[in-house]
Amino acid sequence: MNANQAAGRIIMNPGTFHYAAGLLCVPVLLAGCATGGSFKSPAPLSVAGYTASAMPETTASAPIAQGAAQKYSEGVTVEAQWWRAFGSQKLDDLIERALEASPTLLAAEAALRQARYTYDAQSGSTRFPQVYANLGGKRQAVNNAAMGQPDGGNTYNLFNASVNVQYHFDLFGGNSRALEALAAQAEFQRFKLEGMRLALAADAIVAAFTQAELAAQIEATERILSAQEEQLALVRQSAALGSASQNEVLAQQTQMEQTRASLPALRNRLDQTAHWLAVLTGQSPSAADLPQFALEDFTLPADLPLQVPSELVRSRPDIRASEALLLAAHAQHGVAVSKLYPQITLSADMGSQALSADKLFGAGSMIWALAGQVAQPLFNRGLRDAARAAEAGSEAAAAYYRETVLQAFRNVADVLRMLEHDAQVLAALAAVENSSRESLALVQWKYALGVASEHEVLTAQQQVALARTESIAARAQRLIDTAAFYAAMGGGWMLDNATADQKQEHQKADGKAGALE
């Protein structure tokens, strides 16, 4: 017998059986005594807002595309398909394709199914008795001389059939805590999947906006280059007539070549964006079928659903995932503590033995046994240290959770300030573009009267193109940062109010798993 165990296996008569069964049922009544205490969700940080100073009710506005003022609406629910706020059917189709075909999401869905099935497997093994059926037969020879009999050997057949039942009483909640940890791991995988869905949608949207921005910048840069080429021709003509120097020709040529040199870099970024979109939608860059976007395809959302901090912690998948890990660490601590206390196991066997198969279930062949075991650690320093380690792990998970919440608040604060400053920048650049267009109109009027040169007209046209290039970047940045705002708000996903589409996704994932079985 092990020094750390008090165990006995008994073959009893029926009266003794009932008495022992009654004694072993006592732990069942105490099985609710779980170690570690019940888990409580962390209290939300007591903050009223995200930024040190109050945010304006609306952002600045500008008389240009994507220049409308944006206002924040507290208490408004973020739509699950939040990308529809940008008003582009092509973008909606792109996101849906990405969500269906992304290998990253397929892997995350498989990880979620794995976690759920792991929980189910462990739950079935610990919550219910384990029942095994055994059927066997053997031919055996016995040497009678070994028992002091003069006869030779005796050879016979022996058949047996039995049912074995085993059950481990969860007296101090170790098994319950282990299941709680596995359930938390499954929830972590679910939140991780939702976070990946959110990140994938945000990445695809940013890629679409970037593609539109680069295409517009390439077009504007080509216009600038065309104007500079015409200017260079005029300067060369003036130099041939003696009214311009060679230095002026070289200066104009240098400016033109610098503009020309910027085009390959823009085209390279455009190609890389297309490759990025292909991978996001589960396609090879060499065979991708992707739409072409323009900034005019998108509408800037005017009303932005702002979640207050207490709501944000329930809305962001990364915070909920961190909370699930905290729950898992708390449960693992309970598992480690439960190992310091007695472990009780009950097993029972019932079957029959016979010398021939036709008499296996006949009268007098039945046998049964009942066994109970109590194991109590007497000295194992490692168990107490393991409990301390698990407690430290729970404390670390709590700190990581707080860090996740703080980083989420920082993310929201950054986005709010970016939206405010983006609007101001675009308003200023819209004024620059507007004044450059007015200047061009004035120069063209003077040119028609003969008091301005063609060179002045081309210079004014170049200024308009340059101002347009800068405003294009500012318009795209407002769109990108607005998408970042929706992502910072959690993308419209909430555990307690899952959308029908998300439920269908989970059912679809479970259906795929069932088809593989």
N, C-alpha and C positions, 0 to 999 in steps of 0.2 A: 504493500500500500504506500502511495506517495505521502511524504511527510506533510505536505500542504493540503491533503484531502482526507475527508472522512467519508468513506463510501462503503456500501454494502450491496450485495446481490442476494436476493432471498427467493427461495422456492417455498410458497406458502399454501396453506389450506384456504378455502374460501373465506372463513371468518377473519383470518389474519389479513387477507387481501383487502377486505372492506375497511379494516381498521387503518392499514397503512395508507390506503387511498385517501381516507379522510384527513390524515395528518399531512399528506403531500398537497392537498387542496388548499391548505392555509396560505401558502405563498401567493396563490392566485388572487386572494383578497387583498394582498399587499402590493400587487404588481404596479399600482399607480404611483408608487413612491419613486419618482424619477429624480436622479441626481442632477445638480446644476441649476435647477430652477427654470421657470418658463422664460422664453425669449421675449423681449419687448423691443419694438422698433425704436431706434434712436430718436430722441426728441429733436424736432427741427431747430435750426439756428434762429435765434430771436433777432432777425433783421427785417426791416420793413422794405428796403429797396436794394438795388444792386450797385449804385454809384454813390460817391461821396456827396456830390451836389445833385440837386433835383434835375430831372430831365425835362426838356421843354415838351409841351403837349403835342406839338407838331414839329416836323423838321422844316428846313428851308425849302423853297420851291424855285423852279426855274422854267422859263418858257421854251422848253426843249423836250424831246422825247425822253422818257424815264426821268423827267425833272419834277414830277408832281410831289406835293408835300405828303409826308406819311405821318400818321398819328397812331398812338398806342392805345389799344382797347383792353383794359383789364377785365378779367372774368369771361372773356370770349374763348370758346373752345377751339383749339387748333384742329383743323380738319386732318383726317388720316392721310388723305391724298393731297397734302399741302402744296405740292408743286403745281396744282391746277390754278393756284392764285396768280400765276404768271401768264395765264390766258393763251397758251400755245398748245394746240392739239399735237403738233409734231413732238414737242417736249413730253407731253403725257404718254404718247406711244413709246418714246425712247425709254422712259422710266419703267413702264410696264414690261418692256422687253428685258431690261436689265434685271428687274426683280425676278423674272421667270428663268433667265438663262445664266445668271452669274455663277461660276464655279465656287466662288467664296460663300455665297448663300447656300448652295447645295451642300457644301461641306458642313456649314453651321447647322443646317437642318438635320443632317445625319448625326452630328454630335448631340443634338437635342434628343433625337430618338434613342440614341445609345444611353444617354443619362436616364431617360424615362424607363427604359427596359431594365437597366441596372437596378433602379429602385424597385420595380415590380418583382424582379428575381429575388432580391434580398428580402423584400416584404413577405413573399410567399414562403421563404425559407425560415423566417424567424417568428412570424405572427401565428403560424398554424403548426400543428404537429406534423412531423415527418413520418410517412407511412411507407413501408417497403414490403414487397411480397417476395418470398424466396421459395424456389422449387428445385430440388436436387435429388440425385440418386448416386449411389456408389456400390461397388462390389468390394468386399473387405474379407481379408483372411486373418484369423486369430490363432496364435500359437498357444495351445492349451497348456503346454509345459511351463510357460511363463507364469501360469496361475497355479502351478503345483499339481496338475492333472496329468495322468499318464498317457492319455490319448494324444493323437497327433494334432493336426490343425483343423480348424473349422472355417469354412468359407461360406459367406452368405451375402445377400443383397440388402441394402438399407436405403429406403426412400424417405424423404422428408418434405414437408410443405409447411410454411409458417408465414405469419404476418408480424412485422416489427413496427412499433409506434414509439417515437421519441419526441419529447417536448422539453424545451428549455424555458424555465420560468424567468420572466424578465422582472425579477424582484426589485431591482434598483434602477430600472429604466435604461440599462446599457443598450439593449436592442432597439428600444424606441428612439434613443438619441442617435444611434447609427442610422436608422431610417430617416430621421429628421435631417441629418447631414446629407444623405443621398438626395432627399427631396429638395433641399436647398441647392445642391449642385445642379439638379435638373432645372430649377428656377433660374439659376445663374446662366445656364446654357440658353434658356429661353430669352432672358434679357440680353444676352450677348448676341443672339440672332437678331433681335429687334434693333439693337444698336448697329449691327452690320447692315441691316436694311436701311436704316436712317442714313448711315455714312455712304452707302452705295448710291442712294437717291441724291444726296447732296453732291457727291463727286460727279455724277452724271450731269446734274444741273450746272455745276461750275464748268465742266468741260464744254457743255453746249454754249454757255455764255462766252467762254473764252474763244471758242471757234467763231462765234459771231463777231466778237471784238477784233480778232486777228484778221478776219476777212475784210472788215470795214477799214482797218488800219492799212492793210495792203492796198486797197483801192485808193485811199486818200494819199498814201505815199507815192503811188504810181502817178497820181495827178500832180503832186509836187515835182516829181522827177520830170514829167512832161513839160511843166512850166519852166523848170530850170534849164532843160535842153533848149527851149525856145529862147530863153534869156541868154544862154551861152552863144547861140547863133547871132543874136543881135549885138552882143559885145564884140564878137569876132568881126562882124561887119563894121562896127564903129572903129575898131582898131585898124582895119584895112583902110578906112577913110581918114585915119589920124586923129579921131576924136576920143579914142580910148587907148589906154596903155596895155602893154603885154601883161603887167601885174594884175590888172583888172580881169583880163581873160583867164589867167591862171587861178585867180581867186574864185571866179565863177565856176570854173571847171572843177576845182577842188570841192566846192559846195555840192555840185551835182553828183560827183563820184561818191561823196559821203552818203548822200541820200540813196544812191544806187546800192551801196554796200549794206544798207540797213534792210533791204528787201529780202535777201537770202535768210537772214536771221528770223524775220517774221514768217517767212514761208516754212522754215524748219519748225518753228513753234506750232504752226498750223498743222503740219504733218504729224507732229508728236501728239497733238490734241486728238487728231483723228485716230491714231493708234490707241490712245488711252480710251477713247469712247468704244472702240472695237472690243477691247479686253473687258471693259465694264459690262458690255452687253453679251459677253460670252462668245465673241467672234474672233477669228484670226485677222490681223491687220491687212493681210493680203487679199482676203475675200470678204471683207466687211461690207454690209449694205447699210449705210448710215445716211440720215437726212443732213441737209446743209442748212445751217441756221443763220439768220440775220438779226441784228438788234431790234429791228422793227417788228420781229415776230413776237416780242415779249412786252407785256404790260407790267408796270411797276405796281405791286399791291399798295393800295392807299391805307388800308386798315391792318395794323399788325397786332395779332392777339398776344398780349403780354401776360405771362403767368407770374403771379406773385411768388416770392421765394418758398412759402409753405406749400404751394401747389407744384412748384418746379421739382421738388425732391420726389414727388410721386409720379412725375411725368417723364423724367429723363431715364432712358434705359441704363445708362452707365451708373447712375446713382442706385437704381434698383438692383443692378447686378452686384454692386459693392455691398449692398445690404444683404443680398442672398449669401455672399461669401462670409459676411459677419455672422449670419445665422448658422452656417455650416461650421464655422470655427467654434461657436458657442456649443453646438451639439457635440462636436468632437471632444470638447472639454468634459461634457457630461459622460461620454463614453469612457474617457480615461479615468474619471472619478469612480464610475460604477465597478471598475475592475478591482477596486480596493475592498469590495464587499462580497459576501458569499454568492456563489453561483449554484443554482439548484437545477438538476436535470432529472426527469422521470422517463423511464422507458418500460415498455411492456412487450412481451412476445407471446404469441399463441400459434400453435401448429399441431402437427401430428407426425409420427414416425411409424413405419411399418416395414416388414421384411419383404413385402410384395406390393406392387403398385395398386392392385385391386382392393387391398385392405388399408390403404393410406388414410381413408376417412372413416374407417370402421370404429366400432365400439372399443374403447380402451386404448386407442392410439393417440388421443389428444394430450398435449402437454402445454403448459403455459408458465410464464415467469414474469415477475414484476420487480423492477430495480429502481432505486432512488439514490441520488448522489448529491452531496453538498460539498463544495470546494471553497475553502476559505484561505486566502493567502496569509501565512503566518509571518514570514519575513521575505520581502522582495522590494528592496530599496528602489529598484527601477520603476515600479508601478507609481510610487509617489512622485518621483522625478518626472515621469511621463505626464502625470496630471498637472504638475507645475508647468511643464512645457506647453501643454494644451491650453492652460490658462493664459500663458504669455502670448500664444498664438491668437487667442480670442482678443486680447488687448491690442495686439498689432492690427488685427482686422478692424477693430473699432477706430483706430487711428487712421487707417487707410480709408475707411468710410468717410471720416470727417474731411480728409484731404480731398477725396473725390467731390464732396459737396462744395468745398471751398473753390476747387478748380472749376466746377460748373458755374458757380456764381461769378467767378472771374471771367469765364467765357462769355456769359451774358453781358456783364459790364463792358467788356471789350467791344462786343458787337453793337451794343447801344451807342457807345461813343463813336464807333466807326460809321454807323448810319447817320448820326448827327453831322459828323465832319464831311462825310461823302456828299451830303446834300449841300453843304456850304461850298465845297470845292466845285461841284457841278454848277451851282448858281454863278460863281465867279467866272468859270470857263465859258458858260453860256453867254455871259456879258461880253467876254473877250471875242467869242465867235460872232456875236451880233455886231459889235463895233467894227470888226474886220470886214464884215459883209457891207456895212454902211460905207466904210472907207473905200472898198472896191467899187461900190456903186458911184461914189463921188469921183473916183479916178476915171472910171469909164465915161462918166458925163463930161469930164474935162477933156478926155481923149477925143470924144465926139466933136467937141468945140475946137480941137486942135491945140489945146494948151497943155496937154499931157502926152508923154511919149508912150510907145508900146511897151517899153521896158518898165515904166511905172505901173502899167496895167498888169503885166506879168508878175511883178513883185507883189502887188496887192492880192492877186489870185493865189500866190504862194502863201501869203499870210493867212488867208481864209482856210486853205488846206491844212496848214499847220495847226490853226485853232481847232479845226474839225477833228484832227487826229487826237488832240488832247481831250476834247470833250467826249470822243468815242470811248477812250479809256475810262473817263469818269462815269459815263453812263453804264458801262459794263461793271465797274466796281460797285455801283449802287445795287445792281441786280445780284452780284455775287454776295455782297454783304447782307442783302435781304434774305437770300437763301440760307446764309449762315445764321441769321436770326431764327428762322423756322427750325433749323437743326438744333440751335441752342435751347429752344423751347421744348425739345423732345420729339419734334416731328409729328405731333398729334397722336402718338401712341400712349395708351395708359392701360395698365394691367386690369384695373377694375372696370374698364369700359372699352374692351377690345372690340374692334370693328368686325363686321361680318366678313369682310375680305380676309382679315387676319385669321379668323376662326376657320375659314375655308382653307387657308394656307396650311394651318396646323393639321386639319383633317386630311388634306391632300398628302401631307408628309407622312402621317400615320398610315394612310392607304398604301403609299409606296412601300413602306416597311412591311405591311401585311402581305403584299404581293410577292415579296422576296422570301417569305417564310415557306 
